[in-house]
Amino acid sequence: MGNFFHDNPDIQFQLRRPELDEVILLTESNFRDAEQFSHAPSSVEDARDSYGRVLEIVGAIAADDIAPYAAEVDEAGCVLDRGANRVHYAQPTSHALRRLSQADLMGFTMPRRYGGLNLPCTVYSMAIEIVSRADAALMNLFGLQEISSTINDFADEEIKASYLPRLCSGELTAAMVLTEPDAGSDLQAIRLAASQDPSTGGWYLDGVKRFITNGCGEVLLVLARSEPGTSDGRGLSLFLCDGGDKVRVRRIEEKLGIHGSPTCELEFHHVPAVLIGKRRLGLIRYVMALMNGARLGVACQALGIAEAAYRVARRYAEERVQFKRPVIRFPAVAEMLATMRLGLMVSRALITETSITVDLDRQIRARVEAGDMTLRPRSKKLARQSDFFTPLAKLVATETANKVAYDAMQVLGGAGYMRDFAVERHYRDARITNIYEGTSQLQVVAAVGGITSGVLSDWAADFRAKHDLDDSAAGQSLREAGDLLNRAIASVRDHTDPRFADLHAGRLVTMAADLVGMYLLARDAHRDPGRSRLAELHTQLALPRMEQCLRIVCDGLPGLLGYPEEMVGPLPRENGPKGA
């Protein structure tokens, strides 16, 4: 029997991070649940041990009940029974969901009073990675638990009592119902109508949604236009409704990858619904919180795919002999594998840093809302850091996953292009991660403000002070990298054309990602000297990238401002089939 937690020392290393101690104390509210629930921890050490045991269970299920059947799930996909208006998962997917439910793993972060495990987001992130390594498509069902968090955070007690126990037990599955045919990244353009019966006060939903992950779920969180005559985000509210006959699954999308996860087009016919929270706050408050959780989940999904692809390539390179030696002995192949492993470690360190920040943000904010105003300054600081790190983690992890999957296929050569090896599936599965829940370009837009406003520099200053990095061997490199980024920021700020900032936002975020990676790996190498070589490799690769970005920012690329036809070329004439 295998175990995807036991065989990954880097996840275990991140679980031992001292920064998790405060998260444990806050999440457990000084362990008051231990008096009421026998399985609740009574100390920090007890909680860490409990977290490890939960991840052991996830790792065993992933290795034994999920991964062996991932190829079969990919081949079978999901089936829509139009007559019954029902979507059927592949049989191994249904089996895996039963195993996860039987192990009480479908309410990871939910309070124990609803049947949840009350675990921090940080541990849930690790679990998502483990499940995604086994089958990326299953993560799109297991990883929808952020919907439960949204209900717990914003719904009234009656709704929570009705739905959360059944979501935690696995009796119900859920879906986040946002996108429409004409409203993808621009959610302010949503048109699905929510109308209220003046006599009863009841709400009803009418319209069409598209690209809905697990749209066949029994519980749907729907973003809808509740204010007639509005056309922006202030006219949108969030609703909960049950799936059923009045929510028709019009089709299941035919996709490149993640075949085991149904992506549905839905048609709502006067579907009864209940309002979550307050009117008009659907997008600007509730969905933004939901999306941040979903983006972090996709970052973890991407990391799991990359880990799986790297392991296939690493094993193949050791076993494949060419010119009388294993191909791993060729420096060009060894460099590819080392760079792939480095990308995994940077992504995992960043995701863990982000998850801990999210945990602290949620817990401190809850205490402020409960009346502890002394924590208000820290709450604001954590909120800004969470809003910066979440899109950065999503960007870095998903772009890394695509590169790792691409290079893994290259290591295998022609064999990697065949279905005899899993790497071609990982290659297909990875591609969606930097598209859905916000493209990489949107993550740049979301993250760049934290760079230009000083959120990153404040975090870096606190980080250096806490970990005493200024006098370390890495201190000089960190100062050099910070200077490069500051010069690029100054160049953008000083430019008179506002389009200049948009043009170079991606370069600023790339530089910031390299700088954050240098900080995290320097700290980890200080704690574990065995990580020093990879930290040095990251610095050797990151500094030249940052220097190149700075040169481009300073040169300006004036020809790309606006929409210069001479740069992008004229619009091609349509002579072939549509879409050719």
VEXLUMLUM-199031 format. One line per 2 residues: number of its first residue (from 1); their letters; for each residue x, y, z of C-alpha. Coordinates in pm, 1 decimal, m for minus. Last residue first. Layout:
<nodes>
NUM = A = X Y Z ~ ...
</nodes>
This chain:
<nodes>
580 = AG = m948.9 2721.6 m3827.2 ~ m1227.6 2842.7 m3598.4
578 = KP = m1480.4 2865.2 m3878.4 ~ m1355.9 2671.3 m4178.1
576 = GN = m1101.3 2843.3 m4403.7 ~ m1086.6 3171.5 m4590.2
574 = ER = m1140.5 3424.5 m4310.4 ~ m896.7 3709.0 m4372.8
572 = PL = m634.7 3764.0 m4106.1 ~ m666.2 4085.6 m3897.4
570 = PG = m362.3 4297.4 m3966.6 ~ m40.2 4240.6 m3771.0
568 = VM = 24.8 4258.7 m3398.0 ~ 309.9 4510.4 m3418.9
566 = EE = 207.1 4715.5 m3725.9 ~ m150.8 4709.7 m3598.6
564 = PY = m51.4 4903.3 m3286.2 ~ m328.1 4870.4 m3024.6
562 = GL = m236.4 5095.9 m2733.2 ~ 119.9 5075.1 m2611.5
560 = LG = 320.2 4800.7 m2780.1 ~ 549.4 5025.7 m2983.9
558 = PL = 660.7 5207.1 m2668.8 ~ 849.6 4898.8 m2540.5
556 = GD = 961.1 5096.0 m2230.9 ~ 1335.6 5046.3 m2237.9
554 = CV = 1331.5 5075.9 m1857.3 ~ 1069.1 4803.2 m1825.2
552 = IR = 1263.0 4579.4 m2064.2 ~ 1585.8 4629.2 m1871.9
550 = LC = 1411.4 4559.6 m1541.1 ~ 1260.4 4235.9 m1672.7
548 = QE = 1605.4 4121.1 m1788.2 ~ 1756.3 4198.2 m1448.5
546 = MR = 1476.5 4005.6 m1276.9 ~ 1533.4 3702.6 m1494.6
544 = PL = 1909.4 3724.7 m1430.7 ~ 1843.8 3733.7 m1054.0
542 = AL = 1598.2 3443.7 m1054.0 ~ 1811.8 3169.8 m1210.1
540 = QT = 2114.4 3194.8 m981.1 ~ 1885.2 3268.1 m684.4
538 = HL = 1678.9 2956.3 m754.0 ~ 1995.4 2748.1 m784.1
536 = EA = 2117.5 2879.6 m448.7 ~ 1789.9 2780.4 m282.3
534 = LR = 1815.8 2439.6 m448.4 ~ 2166.5 2390.4 m308.4
532 = SR = 2068.8 2511.6 38.0 ~ 1780.9 2269.1 90.5
530 = GP = 1990.9 2017.4 285.0 ~ 2072.7 2300.8 523.1
528 = DR = 1721.1 2267.0 672.7 ~ 1604.8 2562.1 882.9
526 = HA = 1832.9 2811.7 709.3 ~ 1745.6 2649.3 376.2
524 = DR = 1376.0 2706.8 451.2 ~ 1438.7 3075.0 522.4
522 = AL = 1639.7 3120.3 203.6 ~ 1374.6 2925.9 9.6
520 = LY = 1098.5 3158.7 127.9 ~ 1290.5 3479.4 65.2
518 = MG = 1413.9 3376.0 m279.5 ~ 1063.2 3266.0 m378.9
516 = VL = 925.6 3605.1 m271.9 ~ 1184.8 3777.2 m492.9
514 = DA = 1112.1 3555.1 m793.8 ~ 738.1 3611.7 m756.6
512 = AM = 793.0 3986.9 m726.2 ~ 999.9 3994.0 m1044.2
510 = TV = 729.6 3804.8 m1232.9 ~ 467.7 4040.6 m1085.3
508 = LR = 657.8 4346.8 m1206.3 ~ 701.6 4187.5 m1549.3
506 = GA = 330.9 4108.6 m1576.5 ~ 239.9 4465.4 m1483.2
504 = HL = 462.3 4601.8 m1761.4 ~ 201.8 4687.1 m2026.0
502 = DA = m63.0 4783.0 m1772.0 ~ 174.2 5028.4 m1601.6
500 = FR = 268.1 5182.9 m1938.3 ~ m98.6 5235.2 m2026.0
498 = PD = m107.8 5519.8 m1772.6 ~ 131.0 5724.5 m1994.7
496 = TH = 331.2 5964.7 m1775.0 ~ 592.5 5716.2 m1661.8
494 = DR = 740.9 5781.1 m1318.0 ~ 541.5 5508.8 m1144.1
492 = VS = 653.7 5241.1 m1391.3 ~ 1020.6 5335.9 m1359.4
490 = AI = 991.6 5348.2 m980.0 ~ 844.3 4998.7 m972.4
488 = AR = 1128.2 4867.9 m1191.0 ~ 1388.0 5029.8 m965.5
486 = NL = 1221.8 4880.0 m658.6 ~ 1225.4 4534.5 m819.0
484 = LD = 1597.0 4550.0 m895.4 ~ 1673.3 4682.9 m546.5
482 = GA = 1482.8 4395.5 m386.0 ~ 1681.0 4144.8 m591.5
480 = ER = 2012.9 4298.7 m482.3 ~ 1903.1 4308.6 m117.7
478 = LS = 1795.2 3944.9 m136.6 ~ 2125.3 3847.0 m298.7
476 = QG = 2320.0 4021.9 m23.2 ~ 2115.1 3857.1 250.7
474 = AA = 2150.6 3501.2 118.9 ~ 2465.1 3434.7 321.0
472 = SD = 2283.3 3561.2 628.9 ~ 2325.1 3903.5 785.4
470 = DL = 1999.1 4045.6 647.8 ~ 1814.8 3715.5 691.1
468 = DH = 1727.3 3747.0 1060.4 ~ 1405.3 3543.1 1027.0
466 = KA = 1162.7 3784.2 1191.0 ~ 1332.6 4103.7 1077.8
464 = RF = 1373.5 3984.2 721.0 ~ 1010.9 3870.2 703.0
462 = DA = 877.4 4195.5 847.6 ~ 1072.0 4392.9 585.4
460 = AW = 958.7 4157.4 309.0 ~ 593.9 4189.6 412.9
458 = DS = 618.7 4568.7 409.8 ~ 785.7 4560.1 65.9
456 = LV = 512.5 4330.8 m67.0 ~ 225.0 4544.8 58.4
454 = GS = 396.1 4861.6 m70.4 ~ 124.6 4995.7 m299.9
452 = TI = 308.9 4909.3 m624.3 ~ 355.6 4543.4 m536.4
450 = GG = 17.7 4475.8 m376.9 ~ m146.6 4646.4 m672.5
448 = VA = 25.7 4402.6 m908.0 ~ m146.1 4097.4 m761.6
446 = AV = m503.4 4121.7 m892.8 ~ m401.2 4243.1 m1239.6
444 = VQ = m137.0 3968.9 m1260.8 ~ m394.9 3713.0 m1150.2
442 = LQ = m616.3 3837.7 m1433.8 ~ m339.2 3764.6 m1685.9
440 = ST = m291.0 3420.3 m1537.8 ~ m655.5 3349.2 m1609.9
438 = GE = m917.7 3364.4 m1336.5 ~ m1088.3 3069.1 m1168.1
436 = YI = m1013.1 2881.9 m1490.1 ~ m726.9 2954.6 m1727.2
434 = NT = m393.7 2885.3 m1554.9 ~ m525.7 2553.7 m1425.3
432 = IR = m682.9 2444.4 m1753.1 ~ m355.6 2335.7 m1912.0
430 = AD = m246.6 2110.1 m1627.4 ~ m498.0 1836.5 m1709.2
428 = RY = m372.4 1792.1 m2065.3 ~ m5.0 1762.9 m1964.1
426 = HR = m98.8 1542.3 m1668.6 ~ m281.1 1314.5 m1910.7
424 = EV = 21.8 1304.4 m2142.3 ~ 239.8 1224.9 m1839.7
422 = AF = 39.3 918.9 m1744.6 ~ 245.4 686.9 m1963.6
420 = DR = 120.9 428.1 m2213.9 ~ m104.5 701.9 m2346.1
418 = MY = 163.7 807.7 m2588.7 ~ 324.4 1151.7 m2617.2
416 = GA = 554.1 1068.9 m2326.0 ~ 692.5 769.6 m2513.2
414 = GG = 804.9 1000.3 m2793.7 ~ 1038.8 1184.8 m2559.0
412 = LV = 1006.0 1089.9 m2192.0 ~ 1207.7 1391.5 m2080.8
410 = QM = 1006.5 1610.2 m2319.2 ~ 679.1 1495.4 m2162.3
408 = AD = 813.5 1595.8 m1823.7 ~ 920.2 1931.5 m1968.3
406 = YA = 564.6 2017.7 m2074.1 ~ 417.0 1890.9 m1746.5
404 = VK = 670.9 2096.3 m1550.3 ~ 604.8 2407.9 m1758.8
402 = NA = 226.7 2378.4 m1724.6 ~ 257.5 2314.4 m1352.1
400 = TE = 489.4 2612.2 m1308.5 ~ 238.1 2843.9 m1476.6
398 = TA = m28.9 2707.1 m1243.2 ~ 179.2 2736.2 m926.3
396 = VL = 314.3 3085.1 m994.7 ~ m14.1 3246.0 m1100.6
394 = KA = m227.3 3087.1 m829.5 ~ 29.6 3172.5 m563.1
392 = LP = 46.9 3534.2 m681.9 ~ m333.9 3555.8 m696.3
390 = TF = m355.2 3447.2 m329.4 ~ m45.9 3636.2 m207.9
388 = FD = m173.3 3987.1 m274.6 ~ m527.6 3963.1 m136.7
386 = SQ = m395.1 3769.9 162.9 ~ m132.2 4038.1 227.2
384 = RA = m393.0 4314.7 214.9 ~ m624.4 4123.5 447.9
382 = LK = m334.6 4051.1 684.6 ~ m253.5 4422.0 714.4
380 = KS = m615.9 4516.0 774.8 ~ m648.5 4248.8 1043.8
378 = RP = m327.0 4364.7 1209.7 ~ m461.6 4717.1 1240.0
376 = RL = m801.2 4588.2 1369.4 ~ m664.1 4356.2 1637.5
374 = TM = m721.5 4605.1 1922.4 ~ m1080.3 4640.3 1796.4
372 = DG = m1184.3 4307.7 1951.0 ~ m1559.2 4328.6 1886.7
370 = AE = m1671.2 3999.3 1732.5 ~ m1598.1 4144.0 1388.6
368 = VR = m1240.2 4199.9 1505.4 ~ m1221.7 3841.3 1626.7
366 = AR = m1350.6 3710.7 1295.3 ~ m1095.2 3925.0 1110.8
364 = IQ = m814.0 3769.5 1317.3 ~ m926.3 3415.9 1229.8
362 = RD = m982.7 3476.4 860.6 ~ m661.3 3671.6 805.2
360 = LD = m456.0 3423.0 1007.5 ~ m582.9 3133.5 798.1
358 = VT = m534.0 3325.5 472.8 ~ m176.2 3413.4 572.3
356 = IS = m108.5 3048.4 658.4 ~ m249.8 2945.4 320.6
354 = TE = m38.4 3201.0 134.4 ~ 284.1 3091.1 302.4
352 = TI = 191.3 2728.1 233.1 ~ 115.9 2807.2 m130.5
350 = LA = 445.0 2995.6 m163.3 ~ 650.1 2712.1 m11.4
348 = RS = 472.0 2458.2 m233.1 ~ 523.9 2665.3 m548.3
346 = VM = 893.2 2722.6 m474.0 ~ 941.6 2352.6 m398.9
344 = LG = 765.3 2236.1 m713.8 ~ 953.2 2483.0 m933.1
342 = LR = 1282.8 2362.4 m786.4 ~ 1190.0 2004.2 m869.1
340 = MT = 1125.2 2101.2 m1231.7 ~ 1450.9 2295.1 m1247.3
338 = AL = 1640.8 1992.1 m1115.6 ~ 1467.9 1766.9 m1368.6
336 = ME = 1549.0 1994.0 m1661.7 ~ 1908.6 2033.8 m1543.2
334 = AV = 1950.4 1657.2 m1519.5 ~ 1820.5 1621.9 m1874.1
332 = AP = 2074.9 1871.5 m2011.6 ~ 2350.4 1720.4 m1796.2
330 = FR = 2303.7 1367.3 m1939.3 ~ 2320.2 1123.8 m1649.3
328 = IV = 1940.4 1131.4 m1617.9 ~ 1932.0 960.5 m1957.5
326 = PR = 2056.8 639.1 m1799.3 ~ 2382.4 528.8 m1963.4
324 = KF = 2487.3 301.4 m2249.6 ~ 2410.3 547.6 m2532.6
322 = QV = 2051.2 552.9 m2411.3 ~ 1916.9 385.8 m2098.3
320 = RE = 1572.6 474.2 m1961.5 ~ 1540.1 372.9 m1595.2
318 = EA = 1659.2 686.1 m1414.7 ~ 1503.2 925.2 m1665.2
316 = YR = 1175.2 731.9 m1648.3 ~ 1157.1 761.9 m1269.5
314 = RA = 1222.8 1135.4 m1272.8 ~ 978.7 1196.2 m1558.9
312 = VR = 692.4 1008.8 m1391.1 ~ 768.3 1178.9 m1059.6
310 = YA = 773.2 1522.6 m1221.2 ~ 432.3 1467.8 m1380.1
308 = AE = 275.2 1367.1 m1047.4 ~ 426.4 1662.8 m862.8
306 = AI = 313.6 1898.4 m1139.5 ~ m43.3 1769.3 m1118.6
304 = GL = m43.3 1814.0 m739.7 ~ 97.6 2165.5 m772.6
302 = AQ = m172.7 2257.3 m1021.7 ~ m443.6 2135.7 m785.5
300 = CA = m289.5 2336.7 m501.0 ~ m296.1 2651.5 m715.5
298 = VG = m652.9 2561.2 m813.7 ~ m749.1 2552.7 m445.2
296 = LR = m590.0 2892.2 m386.5 ~ m798.6 3029.5 m670.1
294 = AG = m1115.2 2870.6 m529.2 ~ m1057.6 3029.8 m189.3
292 = NM = m1003.2 3369.4 m350.0 ~ m1311.8 3313.2 m563.6
290 = LA = m1534.6 3250.2 m262.0 ~ m1416.1 3567.3 m88.9
288 = MV = m1472.9 3764.7 m409.3 ~ m1808.2 3590.1 m445.2
286 = YR = m1927.1 3709.6 m104.4 ~ m1804.8 4069.4 m100.1
284 = IL = m1821.1 4263.1 m425.9 ~ m2003.7 3994.5 m616.5
282 = GL = m2305.2 3906.9 m404.9 ~ m2308.1 4224.8 m195.7
280 = RR = m2609.1 4380.6 m370.4 ~ m2862.0 4209.9 m140.9
278 = KG = m2746.0 4087.9 198.0 ~ m2630.9 3749.3 321.5
276 = IL = m2726.2 3449.6 108.7 ~ m3070.0 3490.9 m48.5
274 = VA = m3279.1 3177.7 m86.3 ~ m3379.7 3016.9 m414.2
272 = PV = m3681.2 2872.9 m595.6 ~ m3598.9 2796.8 m962.7
270 = HH = m3804.6 2988.3 m1218.1 ~ m3655.6 2784.2 m1502.4
268 = FE = m3275.5 2785.1 m1474.3 ~ m3071.7 2644.9 m1764.6
266 = LE = m2727.7 2500.4 m1692.2 ~ m2422.3 2433.5 m1907.2
264 = CT = m2204.3 2182.9 m1730.0 ~ m1840.9 2095.9 m1667.0
262 = PS = m1838.7 1740.0 m1533.7 ~ m1511.7 1640.8 m1360.8
260 = GH = m1371.8 1302.3 m1462.5 ~ m1252.6 1445.8 m1793.6
258 = IG = m996.2 1673.6 m1632.6 ~ m851.2 1734.8 m1981.1
256 = LK = m907.8 1868.2 m2332.3 ~ m1278.1 1917.1 m2274.9
254 = EE = m1614.3 1818.5 m2422.7 ~ m1860.7 2027.0 m2219.4
252 = IR = m2157.8 1856.0 m2058.9 ~ m2490.4 1976.1 m2193.9
250 = RV = m2826.8 2135.2 m2117.1 ~ m2829.6 2038.7 m1749.4
248 = RV = m3174.5 2162.8 m1650.6 ~ m3228.9 2335.5 m1318.6
246 = KD = m3604.3 2314.9 m1268.5 ~ m3585.3 1936.5 m1240.9
244 = GG = m3332.9 1943.0 m961.7 ~ m3043.1 2130.9 m812.0
242 = DC = m3124.4 2305.6 m487.5 ~ m3082.9 2678.8 m455.0
240 = LF = m2853.8 2920.9 m277.6 ~ m2836.1 3282.9 m382.8
238 = LS = m2571.8 3555.3 m407.1 ~ m2661.3 3909.4 m511.5
236 = LG = m2570.2 4128.1 m807.1 ~ m2679.6 4486.2 m880.0
234 = RG = m2365.9 4641.2 m734.8 ~ m2154.3 4443.9 m981.0
232 = DS = m2269.3 4648.7 m1278.1 ~ m2563.0 4667.2 m1518.3
230 = TG = m2857.7 4770.7 m1303.5 ~ m3213.7 4810.3 m1433.2
228 = PE = m3359.8 4534.6 m1220.6 ~ m3168.1 4464.2 m897.0
226 = SR = m3132.3 4092.9 m818.3 ~ m2887.5 4002.3 m1091.6
224 = AL = m2761.9 3653.8 m1009.1 ~ m2460.0 3475.9 m859.7
222 = VL = m2564.5 3120.3 m781.1 ~ m2446.0 2886.4 m505.7
220 = LV = m2586.3 2548.5 m608.3 ~ m2647.5 2247.7 m384.5
218 = EG = m2736.2 1909.4 m537.9 ~ m2445.4 1917.2 m780.2
216 = CG = m2500.4 1872.5 m1156.2 ~ m2305.8 2192.8 m1222.0
214 = NT = m1997.2 2001.0 m1111.4 ~ m1777.1 2277.0 m1256.6
212 = IF = m2000.6 2529.7 m1430.4 ~ m1871.1 2633.3 m1773.3
210 = RK = m2201.4 2803.4 m1860.0 ~ m2500.2 2956.7 m1681.5
208 = VG = m2840.2 3034.3 m1833.5 ~ m3142.3 3225.6 m1708.1
206 = DL = m3419.4 3239.2 m1449.1 ~ m3389.6 3234.5 m1069.2
204 = YW = m3671.4 3276.4 m816.8 ~ m3679.7 3450.2 m477.7
202 = GG = m3954.5 3430.7 m214.0 ~ m4085.7 3746.0 m47.5
200 = TS = m4431.5 3589.2 m33.6 ~ m4655.5 3855.6 m189.3
198 = PD = m4390.1 4057.1 m367.8 ~ m4240.6 3747.0 m535.4
196 = QS = m3876.2 3833.0 m585.4 ~ m3688.9 3799.9 m913.6
194 = AA = m3331.0 3685.1 m960.0 ~ m3224.5 3716.6 m1321.1
192 = LR = m2924.8 3560.8 m1493.5 ~ m2760.8 3865.4 m1658.2
190 = IA = m2399.1 3865.7 m1539.3 ~ m2190.6 4145.1 m1694.2
188 = QL = m2022.7 4234.8 m1362.3 ~ m1866.2 3888.3 m1378.6
186 = DS = m1616.6 4006.3 m1638.5 ~ m1384.0 3703.5 m1641.0
184 = GA = m1659.8 3502.0 m1802.5 ~ m1985.4 3687.9 m1853.6
182 = DP = m2134.4 3657.0 m2202.3 ~ m2199.6 3279.8 m2201.8
180 = ET = m2240.7 3286.8 m1822.6 ~ m1999.3 3211.7 m1538.0
178 = LV = m2098.1 3210.6 m1169.5 ~ m2246.4 2888.5 m1036.7
176 = MA = m2019.6 2749.1 m763.2 ~ m2129.1 2387.2 m734.9
174 = AT = m2213.1 2146.4 m454.7 ~ m2221.5 1780.3 m357.6
172 = LE = m2458.3 1644.9 m95.9 ~ m2445.5 1332.8 124.5
170 = GS = m2070.8 1388.0 164.1 ~ m2101.0 1404.6 543.2
168 = CL = m1973.7 1763.0 553.5 ~ m2220.7 1871.0 284.5
166 = RP = m2508.9 1708.8 473.1 ~ m2407.1 1871.8 802.1
164 = LY = m2366.7 2209.3 625.1 ~ m2704.3 2224.1 451.5
162 = SA = m2992.7 2259.0 695.9 ~ m2807.3 2394.6 998.5
160 = KI = m2627.8 2649.2 781.7 ~ m2950.6 2759.3 614.4
158 = EE = m3126.6 2808.2 948.4 ~ m2825.0 2984.5 1100.1
156 = DA = m2812.4 3254.5 833.1 ~ m2566.4 3241.6 545.0
154 = FD = m2242.4 3443.8 522.6 ~ m1943.2 3264.6 669.7
152 = NI = m2078.6 2908.9 693.9 ~ m2233.2 2924.2 346.7
150 = TS = m1906.4 3057.7 206.4 ~ m1707.5 2789.9 389.3
148 = SI = m1936.2 2519.7 249.8 ~ m1865.5 2652.1 m99.3
146 = EQ = m1493.4 2638.2 m17.7 ~ m1549.9 2262.9 1.7
144 = LG = m1538.7 2247.1 m376.7 ~ m1194.0 2085.6 m366.2
142 = FL = m1322.1 1728.3 m335.4 ~ m1526.8 1764.6 m655.3
140 = NM = m1279.2 1952.5 m874.7 ~ m1002.9 1760.1 m696.2
138 = LA = m1139.7 1446.0 m855.9 ~ m1036.3 1577.9 m1196.9
136 = AD = m673.0 1620.3 m1092.1 ~ m643.3 1252.4 m1007.3
134 = AR = m374.7 1114.6 m771.2 ~ m159.7 1427.9 m765.5
132 = SV = m480.8 1625.1 m724.6 ~ m574.2 1432.0 m409.4
130 = IE = m235.9 1508.8 m251.0 ~ m243.0 1874.7 m353.7
128 = IA = m594.4 1914.8 m216.7 ~ m486.9 1759.3 113.7
126 = MS = m197.7 2002.9 147.1 ~ m430.2 2296.3 85.2
124 = YV = m670.8 2156.2 347.6 ~ m385.8 2158.8 598.6
122 = TC = m318.0 2527.5 535.6 ~ m690.6 2612.7 530.0
120 = PL = m698.6 2516.2 895.4 ~ m889.2 2209.7 1018.3
118 = NL = m1229.3 2226.6 1190.6 ~ m1295.2 1858.3 1106.8
116 = GG = m1657.7 1905.8 1006.1 ~ m1970.5 1735.8 1138.6
114 = YR = m2172.8 2055.5 1171.0 ~ m2076.8 2110.4 1536.1
112 = RP = m1717.5 2033.0 1441.1 ~ m1684.7 2358.9 1252.7
110 = MT = m1605.9 2327.8 879.9 ~ m1249.9 2338.6 746.3
108 = FG = m1221.2 1982.3 618.3 ~ m1588.1 1894.4 578.6
106 = ML = m1565.9 1628.8 307.1 ~ m1295.0 1422.9 477.7
104 = DA = m1509.1 1218.4 716.6 ~ m1328.4 893.6 620.0
102 = QS = m1655.7 749.8 490.8 ~ m1695.4 1064.0 278.6
100 = LR = m1350.6 1024.6 122.8 ~ m1418.7 658.5 51.2
98 = RL = m1760.1 738.3 m98.2 ~ m1608.4 1010.0 m317.6
96 = AH = m1346.1 762.5 m439.8 ~ m1613.2 506.3 m530.6
94 = ST = m1815.0 764.8 m723.6 ~ m1501.0 863.1 m912.6
92 = PQ = m1416.5 499.1 m981.0 ~ m1762.7 452.3 m1141.4
90 = AY = m1728.3 747.3 m1378.7 ~ m1968.6 1019.9 m1272.5
88 = HV = m2329.8 1016.1 m1393.2 ~ m2505.4 1341.8 m1476.6
86 = RN = m2883.0 1359.0 m1440.8 ~ m3164.9 1528.1 m1628.5
84 = AG = m3349.3 1192.8 m1627.5 ~ m3416.6 1206.1 m1999.5
82 = RD = m3090.6 1385.7 m2070.4 ~ m2873.3 1120.9 m1906.9
80 = LV = m2540.7 1304.9 m1919.0 ~ m2227.9 1089.9 m1895.0
78 = CG = m1897.4 1173.4 m1726.8 ~ m1545.4 1078.4 m1837.2
76 = AE = m1473.5 716.8 m1930.0 ~ m1114.9 754.5 m2054.8
74 = DV = m1001.6 1000.4 m1789.3 ~ m1173.7 791.8 m1521.8
72 = EA = m990.2 479.6 m1642.3 ~ m659.3 669.7 m1640.4
70 = AY = m726.6 788.7 m1284.8 ~ m807.8 439.1 m1156.8
68 = PA = m480.7 350.8 m982.1 ~ m453.6 710.2 m848.2
66 = ID = m782.9 716.3 m657.6 ~ m837.0 425.3 m419.0
64 = DA = m485.8 314.6 m319.2 ~ m257.4 616.0 m347.0
62 = AI = m514.4 889.9 m287.6 ~ m689.5 692.3 m13.3
60 = AG = m356.6 637.9 164.8 ~ m249.9 1001.3 132.5
58 = VI = m583.6 1131.7 258.8 ~ m557.8 901.1 561.0
56 = EL = m199.4 1010.7 624.7 ~ m313.0 1372.3 586.7
54 = VR = m562.5 1318.9 869.4 ~ m291.0 1160.0 1085.5
52 = GY = m55.6 1452.2 1022.6 ~ m321.8 1703.9 1117.2
50 = SD = m393.7 1513.4 1438.0 ~ m23.9 1511.2 1531.2
48 = RA = m5.7 1883.4 1467.6 ~ m318.2 1934.3 1681.3
46 = DE = m180.8 1727.3 1969.8 ~ 142.2 1927.5 1963.9
44 = VS = m52.1 2254.1 1969.1 ~ m261.9 2129.2 2260.1
42 = SP = m602.8 1976.6 2344.7 ~ m700.5 1839.7 2003.8
40 = AH = m1066.1 1763.8 1916.8 ~ m1148.4 1394.6 1872.6
38 = SF = m1346.9 1367.2 2197.5 ~ m1564.4 1666.5 2113.5
36 = QE = m1717.8 1881.8 2389.1 ~ m1432.8 1966.5 2625.9
34 = AD = m1173.5 1949.7 2348.3 ~ m1370.7 2215.5 2159.5
32 = RF = m1219.2 2481.8 2389.7 ~ m876.8 2420.5 2243.1
30 = NS = m741.2 2777.9 2273.5 ~ m984.5 2891.4 2004.7
28 = ET = m886.4 2585.2 1795.1 ~ m834.7 2789.1 1478.6
26 = LL = m653.8 3066.3 1669.2 ~ m414.6 2837.7 1854.8
24 = IV = m351.0 2625.9 1544.4 ~ m282.9 2929.1 1324.6
22 = ED = m41.9 3058.4 1586.6 ~ 151.7 2731.5 1578.3
20 = LE = 155.7 2713.8 1197.2 ~ 435.8 2969.9 1181.8
18 = PR = 664.5 2705.7 1333.5 ~ 661.6 2514.6 1001.5
16 = RL = 627.8 2140.0 1064.3 ~ 352.7 2094.8 802.6
14 = QF = 586.1 2250.6 543.7 ~ 848.0 1981.7 609.3
12 = QI = 585.8 1705.7 583.5 ~ 476.2 1843.7 247.5
10 = DP = 843.3 1846.2 139.5 ~ 898.2 1489.9 260.9
8 = ND = 646.0 1350.0 9.1 ~ 636.2 969.0 30.6
6 = HF = 440.4 963.0 357.7 ~ 169.6 1192.9 224.5
4 = FN = 105.0 1012.5 m104.1 ~ 78.3 676.9 72.8
2 = GM = 131.2 343.7 m94.1 ~ 0.0 0.0 0.0
</nodes>
